[in-house]
């Protein structure tokens, strides 16, 4: 099941520590839980601020990121705060 990310929660250093979609029962979800969900193929997460979905992937080093688009609206760092 896909989960749409509409916002993030950051720590005092600006690092994303949780993901969410206000109004959804699973939201907020910690970064660690999202990593486990993706690695275990239990859930996929995506951002959709423009017509095309951008799925969140795990990079080497266990960072989470989306693929960039021309408008950068789907970048996790550009999402509003939870």
SULSULGI-V484802 format. One record per helix or strand of 3 or more residues. SS is the DSSP state (h for helix, s for strand). FROM is the first residue (numbers start at 1). TO is the last residue. If there is no record, write none. Layout:
[[SS | FROM | TO] [SS | FROM | TO]]
This chain:
[[s | 2 | 4] [s | 7 | 10] [s | 16 | 20] [h | 31 | 39] [s | 44 | 47] [s | 54 | 58] [s | 64 | 66] [h | 76 | 78]]
